[in-house]
Amino acid sequence: MVKFLMTAALAGSLAGLTSIAEARSVYDGSWDLLFVTQRGTCDPNYSFTVIINDGIVTHPNLVRLKGYVASSGAVRASVTVQDKYASGSGRLSDKTGRGTWRGYSGTARCSGYWTAQRN
């Protein structure tokens, strides 16, 4: 389940962005994400793909995922699954991105970084 949360973390990493997602964002499309744990007992790394559409980050299996990309490329996201939560932030360029994430599963805390590659 921690893997699932890390997936959504950008996806993590990827809540609280004050600007509204831009329609037809230059970041729209499919992005491959890699999450790496640097602290805590989460899986060492995990990868998955998200879709950005009109600046909104989505994943077909994550209902409680909130993710937004601003026109500047700033990205924030969070996800909640039962007693697990993860959030993250960072920045996308036209083809790549990176940022940090943190989260918890029960009482366990984890954090690390994420990278993104446009498909």
MMTF fields as JSON, N, C-alpha, C and O atoms, coordinates in Angstrom:
{
  "mmtfVersion": "1.0.0",
  "mmtfProducer": "UNKNOWN",
  "numBonds": 473,
  "numAtoms": 476,
  "numGroups": 119,
  "numChains": 1,
  "numModels": 1,
  "chainsPerModel": [1],
  "groupsPerChain": [119],
  "chainIdList": ["A"],
  "bondAtomList": [4, 2, 8, 6, 12, 10, 16, 14, 20, 18, 24, 22, 28, 26, 32, 30, 36, 34, 40, 38, 48, 46, 52, 50, 60, 58, 64, 62, 68, 66, 72, 70, 76, 74, 80, 78, 84, 82, 88, 86, 92, 90, 96, 94, 100, 98, 104, 102, 108, 106, 112, 110, 116, 114, 120, 118, 124, 122, 128, 126, 132, 130, 136, 134, 140, 138, 144, 142, 148, 146, 152, 150, 156, 154, 160, 158, 164, 162, 168, 166, 172, 170, 176, 174, 180, 178, 184, 182, 188, 186, 192, 190, 196, 194, 200, 198, 204, 202, 208, 206, 212, 210, 216, 214, 220, 218, 224, 222, 228, 226, 232, 230, 236, 234, 240, 238, 244, 242, 248, 246, 252, 250, 256, 254, 260, 258, 264, 262, 268, 266, 272, 270, 276, 274, 280, 278, 284, 282, 288, 286, 292, 290, 296, 294, 300, 298, 304, 302, 308, 306, 312, 310, 316, 314, 320, 318, 324, 322, 328, 326, 332, 330, 336, 334, 340, 338, 344, 342, 348, 346, 352, 350, 356, 354, 360, 358, 364, 362, 368, 366, 372, 370, 376, 374, 380, 378, 384, 382, 388, 386, 392, 390, 396, 394, 400, 398, 404, 402, 408, 406, 412, 410, 416, 414, 420, 418, 424, 422, 428, 426, 432, 430, 436, 434, 440, 438, 444, 442, 448, 446, 452, 450, 456, 454, 460, 458, 464, 462, 468, 466, 472, 470],
  "bondOrderList": [1, 1, 1, 1, 1, 1, 1, 1, 1, 1, 1, 1, 1, 1, 1, 1, 1, 1, 1, 1, 1, 1, 1, 1, 1, 1, 1, 1, 1, 1, 1, 1, 1, 1, 1, 1, 1, 1, 1, 1, 1, 1, 1, 1, 1, 1, 1, 1, 1, 1, 1, 1, 1, 1, 1, 1, 1, 1, 1, 1, 1, 1, 1, 1, 1, 1, 1, 1, 1, 1, 1, 1, 1, 1, 1, 1, 1, 1, 1, 1, 1, 1, 1, 1, 1, 1, 1, 1, 1, 1, 1, 1, 1, 1, 1, 1, 1, 1, 1, 1, 1, 1, 1, 1, 1, 1, 1, 1, 1, 1, 1, 1, 1, 1, 1, 1],
  "groupList": [{"groupName": "MET", "atomNameList": ["N", "CA", "C", "O"], "elementList": ["N", "C", "C", "O"], "formalChargeList": [0, 0, 0, 0], "bondAtomList": [1, 0, 2, 1, 3, 2], "bondOrderList": [1, 1, 2], "singleLetterCode": "M", "chemCompType": "L-PEPTIDE LINKING"}, {"groupName": "VAL", "atomNameList": ["N", "CA", "C", "O"], "elementList": ["N", "C", "C", "O"], "formalChargeList": [0, 0, 0, 0], "bondAtomList": [1, 0, 2, 1, 3, 2], "bondOrderList": [1, 1, 2], "singleLetterCode": "V", "chemCompType": "L-PEPTIDE LINKING"}, {"groupName": "LYS", "atomNameList": ["N", "CA", "C", "O"], "elementList": ["N", "C", "C", "O"], "formalChargeList": [0, 0, 0, 0], "bondAtomList": [1, 0, 2, 1, 3, 2], "bondOrderList": [1, 1, 2], "singleLetterCode": "K", "chemCompType": "L-PEPTIDE LINKING"}, {"groupName": "PHE", "atomNameList": ["N", "CA", "C", "O"], "elementList": ["N", "C", "C", "O"], "formalChargeList": [0, 0, 0, 0], "bondAtomList": [1, 0, 2, 1, 3, 2], "bondOrderList": [1, 1, 2], "singleLetterCode": "F", "chemCompType": "L-PEPTIDE LINKING"}, {"groupName": "LEU", "atomNameList": ["N", "CA", "C", "O"], "elementList": ["N", "C", "C", "O"], "formalChargeList": [0, 0, 0, 0], "bondAtomList": [1, 0, 2, 1, 3, 2], "bondOrderList": [1, 1, 2], "singleLetterCode": "L", "chemCompType": "L-PEPTIDE LINKING"}, {"groupName": "THR", "atomNameList": ["N", "CA", "C", "O"], "elementList": ["N", "C", "C", "O"], "formalChargeList": [0, 0, 0, 0], "bondAtomList": [1, 0, 2, 1, 3, 2], "bondOrderList": [1, 1, 2], "singleLetterCode": "T", "chemCompType": "L-PEPTIDE LINKING"}, {"groupName": "ALA", "atomNameList": ["N", "CA", "C", "O"], "elementList": ["N", "C", "C", "O"], "formalChargeList": [0, 0, 0, 0], "bondAtomList": [1, 0, 2, 1, 3, 2], "bondOrderList": [1, 1, 2], "singleLetterCode": "A", "chemCompType": "L-PEPTIDE LINKING"}, {"groupName": "GLY", "atomNameList": ["N", "CA", "C", "O"], "elementList": ["N", "C", "C", "O"], "formalChargeList": [0, 0, 0, 0], "bondAtomList": [1, 0, 2, 1, 3, 2], "bondOrderList": [1, 1, 2], "singleLetterCode": "G", "chemCompType": "PEPTIDE LINKING"}, {"groupName": "SER", "atomNameList": ["N", "CA", "C", "O"], "elementList": ["N", "C", "C", "O"], "formalChargeList": [0, 0, 0, 0], "bondAtomList": [1, 0, 2, 1, 3, 2], "bondOrderList": [1, 1, 2], "singleLetterCode": "S", "chemCompType": "L-PEPTIDE LINKING"}, {"groupName": "ILE", "atomNameList": ["N", "CA", "C", "O"], "elementList": ["N", "C", "C", "O"], "formalChargeList": [0, 0, 0, 0], "bondAtomList": [1, 0, 2, 1, 3, 2], "bondOrderList": [1, 1, 2], "singleLetterCode": "I", "chemCompType": "L-PEPTIDE LINKING"}, {"groupName": "GLU", "atomNameList": ["N", "CA", "C", "O"], "elementList": ["N", "C", "C", "O"], "formalChargeList": [0, 0, 0, 0], "bondAtomList": [1, 0, 2, 1, 3, 2], "bondOrderList": [1, 1, 2], "singleLetterCode": "E", "chemCompType": "L-PEPTIDE LINKING"}, {"groupName": "ARG", "atomNameList": ["N", "CA", "C", "O"], "elementList": ["N", "C", "C", "O"], "formalChargeList": [0, 0, 0, 0], "bondAtomList": [1, 0, 2, 1, 3, 2], "bondOrderList": [1, 1, 2], "singleLetterCode": "R", "chemCompType": "L-PEPTIDE LINKING"}, {"groupName": "TYR", "atomNameList": ["N", "CA", "C", "O"], "elementList": ["N", "C", "C", "O"], "formalChargeList": [0, 0, 0, 0], "bondAtomList": [1, 0, 2, 1, 3, 2], "bondOrderList": [1, 1, 2], "singleLetterCode": "Y", "chemCompType": "L-PEPTIDE LINKING"}, {"groupName": "ASP", "atomNameList": ["N", "CA", "C", "O"], "elementList": ["N", "C", "C", "O"], "formalChargeList": [0, 0, 0, 0], "bondAtomList": [1, 0, 2, 1, 3, 2], "bondOrderList": [1, 1, 2], "singleLetterCode": "D", "chemCompType": "L-PEPTIDE LINKING"}, {"groupName": "TRP", "atomNameList": ["N", "CA", "C", "O"], "elementList": ["N", "C", "C", "O"], "formalChargeList": [0, 0, 0, 0], "bondAtomList": [1, 0, 2, 1, 3, 2], "bondOrderList": [1, 1, 2], "singleLetterCode": "W", "chemCompType": "L-PEPTIDE LINKING"}, {"groupName": "GLN", "atomNameList": ["N", "CA", "C", "O"], "elementList": ["N", "C", "C", "O"], "formalChargeList": [0, 0, 0, 0], "bondAtomList": [1, 0, 2, 1, 3, 2], "bondOrderList": [1, 1, 2], "singleLetterCode": "Q", "chemCompType": "L-PEPTIDE LINKING"}, {"groupName": "CYS", "atomNameList": ["N", "CA", "C", "O"], "elementList": ["N", "C", "C", "O"], "formalChargeList": [0, 0, 0, 0], "bondAtomList": [1, 0, 2, 1, 3, 2], "bondOrderList": [1, 1, 2], "singleLetterCode": "C", "chemCompType": "L-PEPTIDE LINKING"}, {"groupName": "PRO", "atomNameList": ["N", "CA", "C", "O"], "elementList": ["N", "C", "C", "O"], "formalChargeList": [0, 0, 0, 0], "bondAtomList": [1, 0, 2, 1, 3, 2], "bondOrderList": [1, 1, 2], "singleLetterCode": "P", "chemCompType": "L-PEPTIDE LINKING"}, {"groupName": "ASN", "atomNameList": ["N", "CA", "C", "O"], "elementList": ["N", "C", "C", "O"], "formalChargeList": [0, 0, 0, 0], "bondAtomList": [1, 0, 2, 1, 3, 2], "bondOrderList": [1, 1, 2], "singleLetterCode": "N", "chemCompType": "L-PEPTIDE LINKING"}, {"groupName": "HIS", "atomNameList": ["N", "CA", "C", "O"], "elementList": ["N", "C", "C", "O"], "formalChargeList": [0, 0, 0, 0], "bondAtomList": [1, 0, 2, 1, 3, 2], "bondOrderList": [1, 1, 2], "singleLetterCode": "H", "chemCompType": "L-PEPTIDE LINKING"}],
  "groupTypeList": [0, 1, 2, 3, 4, 0, 5, 6, 6, 4, 6, 7, 8, 4, 6, 7, 4, 5, 8, 9, 6, 10, 6, 11, 8, 1, 12, 13, 7, 8, 14, 13, 4, 4, 3, 1, 5, 15, 11, 7, 5, 16, 13, 17, 18, 12, 8, 3, 5, 1, 9, 9, 18, 13, 7, 9, 1, 5, 19, 17, 18, 4, 1, 11, 4, 2, 7, 12, 1, 6, 8, 8, 7, 6, 1, 11, 6, 8, 1, 5, 1, 15, 13, 2, 12, 6, 8, 7, 8, 7, 11, 4, 8, 13, 2, 5, 7, 11, 7, 5, 14, 11, 7, 12, 8, 7, 5, 6, 11, 16, 8, 7, 12, 14, 5, 6, 15, 11, 18],
  "groupIdList": [1, 2, 3, 4, 5, 6, 7, 8, 9, 10, 11, 12, 13, 14, 15, 16, 17, 18, 19, 20, 21, 22, 23, 24, 25, 26, 27, 28, 29, 30, 31, 32, 33, 34, 35, 36, 37, 38, 39, 40, 41, 42, 43, 44, 45, 46, 47, 48, 49, 50, 51, 52, 53, 54, 55, 56, 57, 58, 59, 60, 61, 62, 63, 64, 65, 66, 67, 68, 69, 70, 71, 72, 73, 74, 75, 76, 77, 78, 79, 80, 81, 82, 83, 84, 85, 86, 87, 88, 89, 90, 91, 92, 93, 94, 95, 96, 97, 98, 99, 100, 101, 102, 103, 104, 105, 106, 107, 108, 109, 110, 111, 112, 113, 114, 115, 116, 117, 118, 119],
  "secStructList": [7, 2, 2, 2, 2, 2, 2, 2, 5, 7, 7, 7, 5, 7, 7, 7, 7, 7, 1, 7, 7, 7, 6, 6, 7, 6, 6, 7, 3, 3, 3, 3, 3, 3, 3, 3, 3, 3, 3, 1, 1, 1, 7, 1, 3, 3, 3, 3, 3, 3, 3, 3, 3, 6, 6, 3, 3, 3, 7, 6, 6, 7, 6, 6, 3, 3, 3, 3, 3, 7, 6, 6, 1, 3, 3, 3, 3, 3, 3, 3, 3, 6, 6, 3, 3, 3, 3, 3, 3, 3, 3, 3, 7, 1, 1, 3, 3, 3, 3, 3, 3, 3, 3, 3, 3, 6, 6, 3, 3, 3, 3, 3, 3, 3, 3, 3, 3, 3, 7],
  "xCoordList": [0.817, 0.0, 0.865, 0.472, 2.049, 2.945, 3.352, 3.457, 3.585, 3.893, 2.782, 3.034, 1.562, 0.399, 0.391, 0.09, 0.716, 0.755, 1.893, 1.73, 3.038, 4.161, 3.789, 4.157, 3.06, 2.616, 1.82, 1.97, 1.005, 0.16, 0.851, 0.364, 1.942, 2.582, 2.936, 2.887, 3.291, 3.414, 2.07, 1.095, 2.757, 1.764, 1.564, 0.421, 4.111, 4.188, 4.352, 5.227, 3.887, 4.473, 3.566, 3.642, 2.333, 1.979, 0.77, 0.108, -1.295, -2.502, -2.174, -1.113, -2.965, -2.835, -2.287, -1.881, -2.249, -1.772, -2.83, -4.005, -2.423, -3.406, -3.84, -4.936, -3.02, -3.437, -4.261, -4.074, -5.156, -6.007, -5.249, -4.532, -5.41, -4.735, -5.145, -6.309, -4.179, -4.411, -5.067, -4.694, -6.042, -6.64, -5.595, -4.829, -5.573, -4.597, -3.173, -2.42, -2.829, -1.5, -0.431, -0.635, 0.709, 1.825, 2.384, 3.174, 1.983, 2.445, 1.485, 1.741, 0.397, -0.579, 0.059, 0.919, -0.376, 0.114, 0.455, 0.124, 1.114, 1.501, 2.915, 3.821, 3.099, 4.391, 4.725, 3.888, 5.942, 6.444, 7.1, 7.919, 6.739, 7.27, 8.082, 7.759, 9.13, 9.935, 10.042, 10.496, 9.62, 9.722, 10.819, 10.877, 11.691, 12.8, 12.671, 12.561, 12.686, 12.621, 14.021, 14.943, 14.176, 15.455, 15.415, 16.447, 14.234, 14.078, 12.813, 11.791, 12.888, 11.712, 11.722, 12.679, 10.634, 10.559, 9.713, 9.271, 9.483, 8.736, 9.602, 10.807, 8.979, 9.739, 10.839, 10.647, 11.992, 13.126, 12.795, 13.243, 12.013, 11.602, 10.344, 10.004, 9.671, 8.437, 8.201, 8.459, 7.711, 7.435, 6.01, 5.44, 5.446, 4.107, 3.928, 4.802, 2.806, 2.513, 1.268, 0.286, 1.311, 0.143, -0.192, 0.622, -1.399, -1.847, -2.106, -2.743, -1.614, -1.932, -2.846, -2.517, -3.998, -4.971, -5.483, -6.061, -5.281, -5.645, -5.001, -5.602, -3.787, -3.055, -3.47, -2.975, -4.365, -4.825, -4.175, -4.242, -3.543, -2.851, -3.841, -4.549, -3.891, -4.801, -4.1, -3.078, -4.676, -4.246, -5.53, -6.36, -5.721, -7.004, -7.409, -8.598, -6.472, -6.799, -6.77, -6.942, -6.559, -6.476, -7.615, -7.547, -8.662, -9.837, -9.575, -10.034, -8.851, -8.617, -7.259, -6.5, -6.966, -5.736, -6.083, -6.997, -5.347, -5.477, -4.107, -3.146, -4.016, -2.746, -2.946, -3.847, -2.101, -2.224, -0.856, 0.132, -0.819, 0.39, 0.051, -0.86, 0.771, 0.562, 1.232, 2.04, 0.902, 1.496, 3.008, 3.707, 3.527, 4.971, 5.674, 6.903, 4.898, 5.467, 5.487, 5.823, 5.131, 5.069, 3.965, 2.853, 4.285, 3.326, 3.193, 4.174, 1.954, 1.669, 0.618, -0.274, 0.736, -0.25, -0.322, 0.618, -1.46, -1.622, -2.606, -3.425, -2.507, -3.415, -3.653, -2.763, -4.876, -5.243, -5.873, -6.777, -5.386, -5.948, -6.002, -4.971, -7.213, -7.425, -6.595, -6.785, -5.665, -4.863, -3.517, -2.569, -3.432, -2.183, -2.351, -3.414, -1.289, -1.329, 0.051, 1.071, 0.068, 1.335, 1.095, 0.023, 2.097, 2.012, 3.395, 4.413, 3.403, 4.679, 4.55, 3.451, 5.702, 5.736, 7.024, 7.957, 7.052, 8.239, 7.966, 7.112, 8.705, 8.57, 8.769, 9.629, 7.95, 8.095, 8.682, 8.408, 9.495, 9.907, 9.172, 8.224, 9.575, 8.83, 8.939, 8.021, 10.044, 10.217, 10.546, 10.416, 10.967, 11.368, 10.828, 10.269, 11.003, 10.614, 11.237, 11.753, 11.184, 11.676, 11.106, 10.652, 11.141, 10.631, 10.803, 11.561, 10.111, 10.202, 8.812, 7.8, 8.783, 7.529, 7.738, 8.864, 6.625, 6.633, 5.271, 4.272, 5.234, 3.956, 4.026, 5.056, 2.9, 2.851, 1.91, 0.987, 2.169, 1.323, 1.169, 2.092, 0.004, -0.142, 0.785, 0.665, 1.715, 2.667, 4.013, 4.864, 4.217, 5.489, 5.536, 4.567, 6.663, 6.87, 7.948, 8.933, 7.751, 8.713, 8.841, 7.943, 9.981, 10.161, 11.231, 11.993, 11.273, 12.263, 12.083, 11.561, 12.519, 12.396, 11.722, 11.624, 11.259, 10.651, 11.231, 11.662, 11.228, 11.607, 10.498, 9.738, 10.418, 9.385, 10.005, 10.946, 9.464, 9.895, 8.644, 7.798, 8.53, 7.365, 7.46, 8.537, 6.339, 6.291, 6.192, 6.14],
  "yCoordList": [-1.185, 0.0, 1.255, 2.287, 1.162, 2.307, 2.625, 3.794, 1.578, 1.795, 2.583, 3.503, 2.219, 2.871, 4.355, 5.195, 4.676, 6.071, 6.822, 7.971, 6.18, 6.837, 7.156, 8.202, 6.249, 6.463, 7.746, 8.511, 7.974, 9.149, 10.382, 11.495, 10.219, 11.351, 12.435, 13.609, 12.119, 13.218, 13.48, 14.213, 12.27, 11.934, 12.468, 12.925, 13.045, 13.242, 13.527, 14.38, 13.291, 14.402, 15.355, 16.552, 14.601, 15.608, 16.095, 17.03, 19.363, 19.821, 21.209, 21.479, 21.983, 23.308, 24.299, 25.387, 24.0, 24.965, 26.048, 25.749, 27.279, 28.353, 28.762, 29.297, 28.528, 28.899, 27.784, 26.612, 28.143, 27.169, 26.588, 27.301, 25.304, 24.644, 25.31, 25.653, 25.484, 26.128, 25.168, 23.997, 25.663, 24.845, 24.625, 25.53, 23.414, 23.048, 23.338, 24.031, 22.824, 23.004, 22.442, 21.411, 23.125, 22.616, 21.332, 20.643, 21.003, 19.786, 18.619, 17.523, 18.833, 17.771, 16.579, 16.735, 15.387, 14.161, 13.121, 13.27, 12.08, 10.959, 11.179, 11.544, 10.955, 11.135, 9.886, 9.388, 9.391, 8.294, 8.892, 9.805, 8.376, 8.875, 7.796, 6.611, 8.213, 7.326, 7.972, 9.109, 7.24, 7.71, 6.94, 5.713, 7.652, 7.041, 7.422, 8.6, 6.406, 6.642, 6.914, 6.134, 8.018, 8.346, 8.16, 7.914, 8.275, 8.105, 7.317, 7.509, 6.432, 5.674, 4.255, 3.821, 3.537, 2.11, 1.798, 0.661, 2.77, 2.522, 1.73, 1.582, 1.221, 0.528, 1.449, 2.664, 0.894, 1.714, 2.608, 3.753, 2.091, 2.908, 2.319, 1.156, 3.151, 2.729, 3.606, 4.809, 3.004, 3.781, 3.532, 2.468, 4.517, 4.429, 5.579, 6.437, 5.595, 6.621, 7.399, 6.816, 8.715, 9.565, 10.288, 10.364, 10.811, 11.612, 13.029, 13.216, 14.017, 15.412, 15.896, 15.793, 16.426, 16.935, 18.276, 18.349, 19.32, 20.682, 21.035, 21.741, 20.551, 20.858, 20.05, 20.299, 19.09, 18.257, 16.886, 16.242, 16.439, 15.152, 14.066, 14.192, 12.988, 11.885, 10.544, 10.416, 9.561, 8.172, 7.35, 7.59, 6.392, 5.691, 4.933, 4.681, 4.566, 3.772, 4.56, 3.977, 5.859, 6.666, 7.671, 8.718, 7.352, 8.21, 9.448, 10.535, 9.311, 10.435, 11.076, 11.337, 11.321, 11.992, 13.409, 13.621, 14.376, 15.766, 16.194, 16.227, 16.522, 16.95, 18.033, 17.947, 19.061, 20.208, 20.66, 20.606, 21.104, 21.692, 23.115, 23.322, 24.095, 25.495, 25.783, 24.987, 26.902, 27.269, 27.437, 27.333, 27.695, 27.822, 26.469, 26.407, 25.378, 24.047, 23.554, 22.397, 24.421, 23.999, 22.959, 23.143, 21.867, 20.778, 20.424, 20.417, 20.129, 19.679, 18.595, 18.645, 17.611, 16.534, 15.894, 15.969, 15.26, 14.503, 13.375, 13.428, 12.35, 11.217, 10.652, 10.649, 10.174, 9.506, 8.166, 8.088, 7.107, 5.767, 5.153, 4.797, 5.03, 4.513, 5.315, 6.527, 4.671, 5.386, 5.823, 6.053, 5.935, 6.303, 7.624, 7.913, 8.418, 9.727, 10.041, 9.704, 10.686, 11.145, 12.44, 12.652, 13.302, 14.541, 14.892, 14.445, 15.696, 16.095, 17.33, 17.779, 17.87, 19.05, 19.036, 18.289, 19.868, 19.961, 20.812, 21.698, 20.538, 21.343, 20.476, 19.596, 20.747, 20.097, 21.086, 22.284, 20.568, 21.332, 20.711, 19.954, 21.005, 20.462, 18.951, 18.322, 18.331, 16.884, 16.128, 14.904, 16.828, 16.16, 16.925, 18.013, 16.339, 17.007, 16.325, 15.211, 17.007, 16.425, 17.194, 18.33, 16.54, 17.175, 16.262, 15.293, 16.565, 15.795, 15.324, 15.882, 14.296, 13.771, 13.368, 13.142, 13.281, 12.758, 12.18, 12.573, 11.246, 10.634, 9.753, 9.662, 9.099, 8.171, 7.027, 7.144, 5.929, 4.749, 4.301, 3.721, 4.567, 4.325, 5.264, 6.484, 4.7, 5.527, 5.65, 6.426, 4.911, 4.965, 6.213, 6.533, 6.911, 8.109, 7.84, 7.157, 8.391, 8.205, 9.502, 10.344, 9.649, 10.804, 10.478, 9.523, 11.285, 11.076, 12.05, 13.15, 11.639, 12.502, 11.745, 10.518, 12.488, 11.886, 12.544, 13.697, 11.781, 12.312, 11.973, 11.025, 12.751, 12.55, 12.645, 13.405, 11.869, 11.863, 11.823, 10.944, 12.782, 12.792, 11.625, 11.333, 10.958, 9.85, 10.381, 9.6],
  "zCoordList": [0.0, 0.0, 0.0, -0.544, 0.614, 0.603, -0.832, -1.204, -1.649, -3.064, -3.726, -4.505, -3.413, -4.001, -3.646, -4.493, -2.406, -1.986, -2.645, -3.055, -2.747, -3.405, -4.838, -5.373, -5.449, -6.815, -6.906, -7.858, -5.952, -5.979, -5.437, -5.635, -4.777, -4.155, -5.142, -4.773, -6.376, -7.33, -7.911, -8.077, -8.119, -8.941, -8.438, -8.445, -6.476, -5.524, -5.387, -5.529, -5.028, -4.531, -4.961, -4.687, -5.924, -6.812, -6.075, -6.525, -3.269, -2.68, -2.285, -1.723, -2.538, -2.033, -3.024, -2.614, -4.268, -5.252, -5.399, -5.611, -5.29, -5.292, -6.687, -6.851, -7.69, -9.039, -9.661, -9.337, -10.539, -11.21, -12.389, -13.091, -12.6, -13.721, -15.033, -15.236, -15.903, -17.19, -18.169, -18.244, -18.916, -19.973, -21.061, -21.392, -21.613, -22.636, -22.179, -22.862, -21.066, -20.495, -21.424, -22.064, -21.493, -22.299, -21.703, -22.348, -20.481, -19.814, -20.012, -19.515, -20.723, -20.955, -21.652, -22.518, -21.259, -21.87, -20.821, -19.645, -21.259, -20.413, -19.875, -20.625, -18.572, -17.911, -17.092, -16.34, -17.243, -16.411, -15.18, -15.287, -14.007, -12.744, -12.053, -12.135, -11.377, -10.539, -9.171, -9.045, -8.143, -6.766, -6.063, -6.15, -5.367, -4.64, -3.171, -2.831, -2.298, -0.858, -0.338, -0.578, 0.373, 0.997, 2.509, 3.132, 3.099, 4.545, 4.826, 4.168, 5.806, 6.207, 5.669, 5.027, 5.947, 5.635, 4.406, 4.238, 3.558, 2.319, 1.346, 1.552, 0.284, -0.752, -1.275, -1.323, -1.67, -2.116, -3.309, -3.369, -4.257, -5.403, -6.013, -5.798, -6.773, -7.411, -8.629, -8.595, -9.7, -10.91, -11.39, -11.148, -12.069, -12.633, -13.611, -13.735, -14.297, -15.295, -14.893, -14.433, -15.066, -14.844, -16.142, -17.062, -16.189, -17.323, -16.816, -15.779, -17.546, -17.251, -18.368, -19.55, -17.972, -18.934, -18.427, -17.342, -19.189, -18.775, -17.436, -16.626, -17.201, -15.985, -14.776, -13.676, -14.944, -13.825, -13.935, -14.982, -12.845, -12.81, -12.421, -11.421, -13.219, -12.915, -13.056, -13.731, -12.404, -12.507, -12.448, -11.571, -13.349, -13.424, -12.163, -11.968, -11.308, -10.122, -8.819, -7.748, -8.885, -7.671, -7.638, -8.283, -6.887, -6.827, -5.98, -6.33, -4.882, -3.971, -4.223, -3.29, -5.475, -5.901, -6.331, -7.128, -5.795, -6.226, -6.722, -5.953, -7.996, -8.553, -9.585, -10.419, -9.533, -10.421, -10.908, -10.175, -12.149, -12.716, -13.138, -13.941, -12.609, -12.97, -14.313, -14.791, -14.906, -16.196, -16.091, -17.099, -14.893, -14.669, -14.613, -14.646, -14.527, -14.383, -12.951, -12.699, -12.003, -10.598, -10.454, -10.95, -9.771, -9.612, -8.138, -7.395, -7.727, -6.365, -6.461, -7.308, -5.579, -5.585, -4.21, -3.418, -3.944, -2.706, -2.953, -3.871, -2.11, -2.212, -0.819, 0.032, -0.608, 0.632, 0.289, -0.543, 0.938, 0.782, 2.176, 2.747, 2.718, 4.071, 5.064, 5.171, 5.807, 6.805, 6.234, 6.985, 4.931, 4.272, 3.536, 2.987, 3.533, 2.886, 2.326, 2.927, 1.178, 0.611, -0.144, -0.711, -0.147, -0.91, -1.426, -0.897, -2.461, -3.019, -3.871, -4.199, -4.222, -5.072, -5.87, -5.573, -6.878, -7.712, -8.922, -8.895, -10.002, -11.21, -12.437, -12.468, -13.452, -14.746, -15.739, -15.679, -16.655, -17.828, -19.004, -18.797, -20.219, -21.355, -21.474, -22.002, -20.997, -21.157, -19.875, -19.836, -18.831, -17.594, -16.39, -16.528, -15.214, -13.987, -12.793, -12.891, -11.662, -10.418, -9.243, -9.377, -8.077, -6.871, -5.674, -5.726, -4.612, -3.372, -2.961, -3.383, -2.139, -1.611, -0.161, 0.282, 0.574, 1.941, 2.238, 1.637, 3.166, 3.476, 4.698, 5.366, 4.982, 6.103, 5.793, 4.986, 6.454, 6.409, 7.849, 8.421, 8.444, 9.876, 10.627, 10.512, 11.399, 12.141, 11.437, 11.872, 10.373, 9.636, 8.76, 8.071, 8.79, 7.978, 6.938, 7.215, 5.722, 4.636, 3.85, 3.861, 3.164, 2.286, 1.257, 1.409, 0.216, -0.827, -1.965, -1.782, -3.147, -4.315, -5.447, -5.417, -6.447, -7.632, -8.878, -8.856, -9.958, -11.263, -12.255, -12.055, -13.315, -14.329, -15.718, -15.946, -16.626, -18.027, -18.891, -18.732, -19.809, -20.702, -21.674, -22.194, -21.92, -22.881, -24.291, -25.242]
}
